[in-house]
């Protein structure tokens, strides 16, 4: 069965790209921030997993720049 490709306006794809990039940046910031008492908001391993998943979604959408 051939793979179907969805058609999407370029503007919508750019918005999705920006949203995914924003999420990756937020995860990075949260990973660097510490809560009161010295615990991190997101630990390194979890932050990397989240960023990997977001990049995988971007790849599926054909956004290779993230």
C-alpha positions in Angstrom: 0.0 0.0 0.0 1.6 3.3 -1.0 2.1 5.9 1.6 -0.3 8.8 1.4 0.9 12.4 1.9 -1.3 15.0 3.4 -1.5 18.4 1.8 -1.1 21.3 4.2 -0.7 25.0 3.6 2.9 26.1 4.0 1.8 28.7 6.6 0.2 25.9 8.8 3.3 23.8 8.5 5.4 26.7 9.6 3.2 27.3 12.6 3.5 23.7 13.6 7.3 23.9 13.2 7.4 27.0 15.4 5.2 25.3 18.0 7.4 22.2 18.2 10.5 24.4 18.4 8.9 26.4 21.3 8.1 23.2 23.1 11.7 21.9 22.7 13.0 25.3 24.0 10.6 25.2 27.0 11.7 21.7 27.9 15.4 22.9 27.8 14.6 25.9 30.0 12.6 23.7 32.5 15.5 21.3 32.5 17.9 24.1 33.5 15.6 25.6 36.2 15.6 24.4 39.7 12.6 24.5 42.1 13.0 25.7 45.6 15.0 23.2 47.5 17.4 22.3 44.6 15.3 19.8 42.7 15.0 20.2 38.9 11.6 20.8 37.2 12.6 18.2 34.6 15.5 15.8 35.0 18.1 15.5 32.1 16.9 12.0 31.0 13.3 13.0 30.8 14.0 16.2 29.0 16.0 14.4 26.4 13.2 11.8 25.9 10.6 14.6 25.4 12.8 16.5 23.0 13.5 13.2 21.0 9.7 12.6 20.8 9.1 16.2 19.6 11.8 15.8 16.9 10.3 12.5 15.8 7.0 14.2 15.3 8.7 17.0 13.4 10.4 14.4 11.2 7.0 12.7 10.5 5.7 16.0 9.4 8.6 16.6 7.1 10.3 19.3 9.2 13.9 18.4 9.2 15.2 21.7 10.6 14.6 20.9 14.3 
